[in-house]
């Protein structure tokens, strides 16, 4: 009985380690260094550079896109903003 429990624990440990090794291979490294991430906007775990546009589907299908703005005196990091006077809409 004890022998079968010990064997089960060894097999379980080996499969858990293999799963972690596979996960590390699947997830790519971030293209942006941790010290530079404040210069970029993040949306749904994706990194965007200033000037990039994205649509927030929760706002509405015909809403204006969000534009990544660079950090300024008010904002310590890059931030999302709805651009003024835009003719582009999310569809």
N, CA, C and O atoms as a GROMACS GRO file, in nm:
protein
  364
    1UNK      N    1   0.082  -0.119   0.000
    1UNK     CA    2   0.000   0.000   0.000
    1UNK      C    3   0.087   0.126   0.000
    1UNK      O    4   0.069   0.215  -0.083
    2UNK      N    5   0.181   0.132   0.093
    2UNK     CA    6   0.270   0.250   0.101
    2UNK      C    7   0.353   0.264  -0.026
    2UNK      O    8   0.382   0.375  -0.070
    3UNK      N    9   0.391   0.149  -0.083
    3UNK     CA   10   0.472   0.153  -0.204
    3UNK      C   11   0.393   0.214  -0.320
    3UNK      O   12   0.447   0.293  -0.397
    4UNK      N   13   0.266   0.178  -0.333
    4UNK     CA   14   0.184   0.232  -0.442
    4UNK      C   15   0.159   0.382  -0.422
    4UNK      O   16   0.151   0.456  -0.520
    5UNK      N   17   0.145   0.426  -0.298
    5UNK     CA   18   0.128   0.569  -0.270
    5UNK      C   19   0.255   0.644  -0.307
    5UNK      O   20   0.249   0.751  -0.367
    6UNK      N   21   0.370   0.589  -0.271
    6UNK     CA   22   0.498   0.654  -0.304
    6UNK      C   23   0.518   0.662  -0.455
    6UNK      O   24   0.563   0.764  -0.506
    7UNK      N   25   0.485   0.556  -0.525
    7UNK     CA   26   0.499   0.556  -0.672
    7UNK      C   27   0.404   0.659  -0.733
    7UNK      O   28   0.441   0.730  -0.826
    8UNK      N   29   0.282   0.668  -0.681
    8UNK     CA   30   0.185   0.766  -0.731
    8UNK      C   31   0.235   0.909  -0.711
    8UNK      O   32   0.220   0.994  -0.799
    9UNK      N   33   0.295   0.935  -0.596
    9UNK     CA   34   0.348   1.069  -0.569
    9UNK      C   35   0.464   1.103  -0.661
    9UNK      O   36   0.476   1.217  -0.706
   10UNK      N   37   0.549   1.007  -0.690
   10UNK     CA   38   0.661   1.030  -0.782
   10UNK      C   39   0.609   1.060  -0.922
   10UNK      O   40   0.658   1.152  -0.988
   11UNK      N   41   0.511   0.984  -0.966
   11UNK     CA   42   0.454   1.006  -1.100
   11UNK      C   43   0.384   1.141  -1.106
   11UNK      O   44   0.398   1.214  -1.204
   12UNK      N   45   0.308   1.175  -1.003
   12UNK     CA   46   0.239   1.304  -0.998
   12UNK      C   47   0.339   1.419  -1.000
   12UNK      O   48   0.318   1.516  -1.072
   13UNK      N   49   0.445   1.408  -0.924
   13UNK     CA   50   0.548   1.512  -0.923
   13UNK      C   51   0.615   1.528  -1.058
   13UNK      O   52   0.642   1.640  -1.100
   14UNK      N   53   0.641   1.417  -1.126
   14UNK     CA   54   0.706   1.422  -1.258
   14UNK      C   55   0.613   1.487  -1.360
   14UNK      O   56   0.659   1.567  -1.443
   15UNK      N   57   0.484   1.455  -1.356
   15UNK     CA   58   0.392   1.514  -1.454
   15UNK      C   59   0.370   1.662  -1.426
   15UNK      O   60   0.354   1.741  -1.520
   16UNK      N   61   0.369   1.702  -1.300
   16UNK     CA   62   0.354   1.843  -1.265
   16UNK      C   63   0.475   1.922  -1.315
   16UNK      O   64   0.459   2.031  -1.370
   17UNK      N   65   0.593   1.867  -1.295
   17UNK     CA   66   0.715   1.934  -1.342
   17UNK      C   67   0.713   1.946  -1.494
   17UNK      O   68   0.750   2.050  -1.548
   18UNK      N   69   0.669   1.841  -1.564
   18UNK     CA   70   0.664   1.845  -1.710
   18UNK      C   71   0.564   1.950  -1.757
   18UNK      O   72   0.589   2.019  -1.857
   19UNK      N   73   0.452   1.964  -1.688
   19UNK     CA   74   0.352   2.065  -1.725
   19UNK      C   75   0.409   2.206  -1.709
   19UNK      O   76   0.386   2.292  -1.794
   20UNK      N   77   0.484   2.230  -1.602
   20UNK     CA   78   0.546   2.361  -1.584
   20UNK      C   79   0.650   2.388  -1.692
   20UNK      O   80   0.661   2.500  -1.740
   21UNK      N   81   0.726   2.287  -1.729
   21UNK     CA   82   0.828   2.303  -1.834
   21UNK      C   83   0.761   2.336  -1.967
   21UNK      O   84   0.812   2.420  -2.042
   22UNK      N   85   0.649   2.272  -1.998
   22UNK     CA   86   0.578   2.300  -2.122
   22UNK      C   87   0.519   2.440  -2.121
   22UNK      O   88   0.523   2.508  -2.223
   23UNK      N   89   0.465   2.484  -2.009
   23UNK     CA   90   0.407   2.617  -1.999
   23UNK      C   91   0.513   2.723  -2.022
   23UNK      O   92   0.486   2.824  -2.088
   24UNK      N   93   0.632   2.703  -1.970
   24UNK     CA   94   0.740   2.800  -1.990
   24UNK      C   95   0.778   2.809  -2.137
   24UNK      O   96   0.821   2.915  -2.183
   25UNK      N   97   0.764   2.701  -2.210
   25UNK     CA   98   0.796   2.704  -2.353
   25UNK      C   99   0.686   2.771  -2.434
   25UNK      O  100   0.714   2.830  -2.538
   26UNK      N  101   0.561   2.765  -2.389
   26UNK     CA  102   0.449   2.820  -2.463
   26UNK      C  103   0.443   2.972  -2.448
   26UNK      O  104   0.418   3.042  -2.546
   27UNK      N  105   0.467   3.024  -2.328
   27UNK     CA  106   0.457   3.168  -2.305
   27UNK      C  107   0.583   3.239  -2.351
   27UNK      O  108   0.691   3.213  -2.298
   28UNK      N  109   0.574   3.328  -2.450
   28UNK     CA  110   0.693   3.399  -2.496
   28UNK      C  111   0.736   3.507  -2.397
   28UNK      O  112   0.657   3.554  -2.315
   29UNK      N  113   0.860   3.544  -2.405
   29UNK     CA  114   0.911   3.652  -2.321
   29UNK      C  115   0.850   3.784  -2.367
   29UNK      O  116   0.816   3.800  -2.484
   30UNK      N  117   0.837   3.878  -2.276
   30UNK     CA  118   0.782   4.008  -2.309
   30UNK      C  119   0.877   4.084  -2.401
   30UNK      O  120   0.998   4.082  -2.378
   31UNK      N  121   0.824   4.150  -2.506
   31UNK     CA  122   0.911   4.226  -2.596
   31UNK      C  123   0.960   4.357  -2.534
   31UNK      O  124   1.046   4.424  -2.589
   32UNK      N  125   0.904   4.393  -2.419
   32UNK     CA  126   0.938   4.519  -2.353
   32UNK      C  127   1.000   4.488  -2.218
   32UNK      O  128   0.948   4.407  -2.142
   33UNK      N  129   1.111   4.554  -2.188
   33UNK     CA  130   1.176   4.535  -2.058
   33UNK      C  131   1.086   4.590  -1.947
   33UNK      O  132   1.010   4.685  -1.969
   34UNK      N  133   1.094   4.531  -1.830
   34UNK     CA  134   1.011   4.573  -1.718
   34UNK      C  135   1.033   4.720  -1.682
   34UNK      O  136   0.940   4.787  -1.637
   35UNK      N  137   1.153   4.770  -1.702
   35UNK     CA  138   1.181   4.910  -1.670
   35UNK      C  139   1.120   5.006  -1.772
   35UNK      O  140   1.102   5.124  -1.741
   36UNK      N  141   1.087   4.958  -1.891
   36UNK     CA  142   1.032   5.043  -1.996
   36UNK      C  143   0.881   5.031  -2.013
   36UNK      O  144   0.823   5.105  -2.093
   37UNK      N  145   0.815   4.942  -1.940
   37UNK     CA  146   0.673   4.916  -1.963
   37UNK      C  147   0.587   5.039  -1.938
   37UNK      O  148   0.478   5.049  -1.995
   38UNK      N  149   0.632   5.132  -1.856
   38UNK     CA  150   0.550   5.251  -1.830
   38UNK      C  151   0.542   5.343  -1.952
   38UNK      O  152   0.461   5.436  -1.953
   39UNK      N  153   0.624   5.319  -2.053
   39UNK     CA  154   0.620   5.398  -2.176
   39UNK      C  155   0.519   5.342  -2.276
   39UNK      O  156   0.504   5.397  -2.385
   40UNK      N  157   0.450   5.234  -2.240
   40UNK     CA  158   0.357   5.167  -2.330
   40UNK      C  159   0.222   5.150  -2.261
   40UNK      O  160   0.213   5.149  -2.138
   41UNK      N  161   0.116   5.138  -2.342
   41UNK     CA  162  -0.017   5.109  -2.290
   41UNK      C  163  -0.039   4.959  -2.293
   41UNK      O  164   0.013   4.889  -2.380
   42UNK      N  165  -0.116   4.909  -2.198
   42UNK     CA  166  -0.148   4.767  -2.192
   42UNK      C  167  -0.299   4.752  -2.198
   42UNK      O  168  -0.372   4.819  -2.126
   43UNK      N  169  -0.345   4.663  -2.286
   43UNK     CA  170  -0.488   4.634  -2.298
   43UNK      C  171  -0.503   4.486  -2.324
   43UNK      O  172  -0.447   4.434  -2.420
   44UNK      N  173  -0.578   4.417  -2.239
   44UNK     CA  174  -0.599   4.273  -2.248
   44UNK      C  175  -0.467   4.198  -2.261
   44UNK      O  176  -0.452   4.110  -2.347
   45UNK      N  177  -0.372   4.232  -2.176
   45UNK     CA  178  -0.240   4.168  -2.169
   45UNK      C  179  -0.159   4.183  -2.298
   45UNK      O  180  -0.069   4.103  -2.324
   46UNK      N  181  -0.189   4.283  -2.376
   46UNK     CA  182  -0.111   4.314  -2.497
   46UNK      C  183  -0.051   4.452  -2.480
   46UNK      O  184  -0.113   4.540  -2.420
   47UNK      N  185   0.069   4.471  -2.533
   47UNK     CA  186   0.143   4.596  -2.517
   47UNK      C  187   0.128   4.678  -2.644
   47UNK      O  188   0.148   4.627  -2.754
   48UNK      N  189   0.094   4.807  -2.628
   48UNK     CA  190   0.076   4.898  -2.741
   48UNK      C  191   0.166   5.020  -2.724
   48UNK      O  192   0.183   5.070  -2.612
   49UNK      N  193   0.223   5.068  -2.832
   49UNK     CA  194   0.307   5.188  -2.826
   49UNK      C  195   0.220   5.312  -2.840
   49UNK      O  196   0.109   5.304  -2.893
   50UNK      N  197   0.268   5.428  -2.793
   50UNK     CA  198   0.191   5.552  -2.806
   50UNK      C  199   0.153   5.578  -2.952
   50UNK      O  200   0.235   5.561  -3.043
   51UNK      N  201   0.029   5.620  -2.972
   51UNK     CA  202  -0.023   5.643  -3.106
   51UNK      C  203  -0.108   5.527  -3.157
   51UNK      O  204  -0.181   5.543  -3.255
   52UNK      N  205  -0.098   5.412  -3.092
   52UNK     CA  206  -0.177   5.296  -3.134
   52UNK      C  207  -0.323   5.315  -3.098
   52UNK      O  208  -0.356   5.380  -2.999
   53UNK      N  209  -0.410   5.259  -3.180
   53UNK     CA  210  -0.554   5.264  -3.158
   53UNK      C  211  -0.605   5.125  -3.126
   53UNK      O  212  -0.556   5.026  -3.181
   54UNK      N  213  -0.704   5.116  -3.039
   54UNK     CA  214  -0.772   4.989  -3.011
   54UNK      C  215  -0.917   5.019  -2.980
   54UNK      O  216  -0.950   5.129  -2.936
   55UNK      N  217  -1.002   4.922  -3.002
   55UNK     CA  218  -1.144   4.937  -2.976
   55UNK      C  219  -1.181   4.861  -2.851
   55UNK      O  220  -1.143   4.745  -2.834
   56UNK      N  221  -1.256   4.924  -2.763
   56UNK     CA  222  -1.308   4.860  -2.644
   56UNK      C  223  -1.449   4.814  -2.675
   56UNK      O  224  -1.541   4.896  -2.684
   57UNK      N  225  -1.467   4.684  -2.691
   57UNK     CA  226  -1.597   4.633  -2.733
   57UNK      C  227  -1.704   4.655  -2.628
   57UNK      O  228  -1.823   4.649  -2.660
   58UNK      N  229  -1.667   4.680  -2.504
   58UNK     CA  230  -1.767   4.705  -2.400
   58UNK      C  231  -1.829   4.844  -2.413
   58UNK      O  232  -1.941   4.866  -2.367
   59UNK      N  233  -1.758   4.937  -2.476
   59UNK     CA  234  -1.810   5.073  -2.492
   59UNK      C  235  -1.922   5.074  -2.596
   59UNK      O  236  -2.024   5.139  -2.576
   60UNK      N  237  -1.904   5.005  -2.705
   60UNK     CA  238  -2.005   4.999  -2.810
   60UNK      C  239  -1.943   4.982  -2.946
   60UNK      O  240  -1.829   5.024  -2.968
   61UNK      N  241  -2.016   4.923  -3.038
   61UNK     CA  242  -1.959   4.898  -3.171
   61UNK      C  243  -1.934   5.022  -3.255
   61UNK      O  244  -1.848   5.019  -3.342
   62UNK      N  245  -2.005   5.130  -3.231
   62UNK     CA  246  -1.985   5.250  -3.311
   62UNK      C  247  -1.913   5.359  -3.232
   62UNK      O  248  -1.921   5.476  -3.266
   63UNK      N  249  -1.844   5.321  -3.127
   63UNK     CA  250  -1.773   5.419  -3.044
   63UNK      C  251  -1.639   5.455  -3.107
   63UNK      O  252  -1.591   5.387  -3.198
   64UNK      N  253  -1.580   5.561  -3.058
   64UNK     CA  254  -1.448   5.601  -3.104
   64UNK      C  255  -1.344   5.507  -3.043
   64UNK      O  256  -1.363   5.458  -2.932
   65UNK      N  257  -1.235   5.481  -3.114
   65UNK     CA  258  -1.131   5.394  -3.058
   65UNK      C  259  -1.053   5.466  -2.947
   65UNK      O  260  -1.057   5.588  -2.936
   66UNK      N  261  -0.985   5.389  -2.867
   66UNK     CA  262  -0.896   5.444  -2.766
   66UNK      C  263  -0.758   5.459  -2.827
   66UNK      O  264  -0.712   5.372  -2.900
   67UNK      N  265  -0.691   5.571  -2.796
   67UNK     CA  266  -0.556   5.595  -2.849
   67UNK      C  267  -0.458   5.596  -2.733
   67UNK      O  268  -0.483   5.658  -2.629
   68UNK      N  269  -0.346   5.527  -2.750
   68UNK     CA  270  -0.242   5.524  -2.648
   68UNK      C  271  -0.166   5.657  -2.650
   68UNK      O  272  -0.110   5.697  -2.752
   69UNK      N  273  -0.166   5.724  -2.535
   69UNK     CA  274  -0.099   5.853  -2.521
   69UNK      C  275   0.030   5.835  -2.442
   69UNK      O  276   0.034   5.755  -2.348
   70UNK      N  277   0.135   5.907  -2.477
   70UNK     CA  278   0.259   5.896  -2.398
   70UNK      C  279   0.244   5.962  -2.261
   70UNK      O  280   0.156   6.044  -2.240
   71UNK      N  281   0.330   5.924  -2.170
   71UNK     CA  282   0.329   5.984  -2.035
   71UNK      C  283   0.352   6.135  -2.048
   71UNK      O  284   0.420   6.181  -2.139
   72UNK      N  285   0.293   6.210  -1.955
   72UNK     CA  286   0.311   6.356  -1.954
   72UNK      C  287   0.320   6.404  -1.809
   72UNK      O  288   0.341   6.324  -1.718
   73UNK      N  289   0.306   6.534  -1.788
   73UNK     CA  290   0.321   6.590  -1.654
   73UNK      C  291   0.212   6.541  -1.559
   73UNK      O  292   0.235   6.531  -1.438
   74UNK      N  293   0.095   6.509  -1.612
   74UNK     CA  294  -0.016   6.464  -1.529
   74UNK      C  295  -0.013   6.312  -1.509
   74UNK      O  296  -0.045   6.262  -1.400
   75UNK      N  297   0.024   6.239  -1.613
   75UNK     CA  298   0.025   6.092  -1.610
   75UNK      C  299   0.170   6.042  -1.603
   75UNK      O  300   0.253   6.080  -1.685
   76UNK      N  301   0.197   5.957  -1.507
   76UNK     CA  302   0.333   5.905  -1.490
   76UNK      C  303   0.367   5.794  -1.588
   76UNK      O  304   0.484   5.759  -1.605
   77UNK      N  305   0.266   5.739  -1.651
   77UNK     CA  306   0.287   5.632  -1.749
   77UNK      C  307   0.195   5.655  -1.868
   77UNK      O  308   0.105   5.738  -1.862
   78UNK      N  309   0.218   5.582  -1.976
   78UNK     CA  310   0.132   5.593  -2.094
   78UNK      C  311  -0.011   5.554  -2.054
   78UNK      O  312  -0.032   5.473  -1.964
   79UNK      N  313  -0.110   5.613  -2.122
   79UNK     CA  314  -0.249   5.591  -2.085
   79UNK      C  315  -0.338   5.592  -2.208
   79UNK      O  316  -0.300   5.643  -2.314
   80UNK      N  317  -0.458   5.536  -2.193
   80UNK     CA  318  -0.555   5.533  -2.302
   80UNK      C  319  -0.646   5.655  -2.294
   80UNK      O  320  -0.685   5.698  -2.185
   81UNK      N  321  -0.679   5.710  -2.411
   81UNK     CA  322  -0.767   5.826  -2.419
   81UNK      C  323  -0.848   5.818  -2.547
   81UNK      O  324  -0.799   5.770  -2.650
   82UNK      N  325  -0.972   5.865  -2.542
   82UNK     CA  326  -1.052   5.876  -2.664
   82UNK      C  327  -1.006   6.002  -2.736
   82UNK      O  328  -1.018   6.111  -2.680
   83UNK      N  329  -0.953   5.989  -2.858
   83UNK     CA  330  -0.903   6.108  -2.927
   83UNK      C  331  -1.015   6.206  -2.962
   83UNK      O  332  -1.128   6.166  -2.991
   84UNK      N  333  -0.982   6.333  -2.958
   84UNK     CA  334  -1.079   6.436  -2.992
   84UNK      C  335  -1.089   6.450  -3.144
   84UNK      O  336  -0.989   6.434  -3.215
   85UNK      N  337  -1.207   6.480  -3.191
   85UNK     CA  338  -1.233   6.505  -3.333
   85UNK      C  339  -1.184   6.393  -3.423
   85UNK      O  340  -1.115   6.418  -3.522
   86UNK      N  341  -1.220   6.271  -3.389
   86UNK     CA  342  -1.182   6.159  -3.474
   86UNK      C  343  -1.300   6.115  -3.560
   86UNK      O  344  -1.414   6.117  -3.515
   87UNK      N  345  -1.272   6.075  -3.682
   87UNK     CA  346  -1.377   6.026  -3.770
   87UNK      C  347  -1.376   5.874  -3.772
   87UNK      O  348  -1.464   5.812  -3.833
   88UNK      N  349  -1.279   5.813  -3.708
   88UNK     CA  350  -1.268   5.668  -3.705
   88UNK      C  351  -1.362   5.613  -3.598
   88UNK      O  352  -1.367   5.665  -3.487
   89UNK      N  353  -1.436   5.508  -3.632
   89UNK     CA  354  -1.521   5.442  -3.533
   89UNK      C  355  -1.486   5.294  -3.530
   89UNK      O  356  -1.432   5.239  -3.627
   90UNK      N  357  -1.518   5.231  -3.420
   90UNK     CA  358  -1.496   5.088  -3.406
   90UNK      C  359  -1.612   5.014  -3.473
   90UNK      O  360  -1.729   5.050  -3.456
   91UNK      N  361  -1.580   4.913  -3.547
   91UNK     CA  362  -1.684   4.833  -3.616
   91UNK      C  363  -1.655   4.689  -3.602
   91UNK      O  364  -1.730   4.605  -3.653
   0.00000   0.00000   0.00000
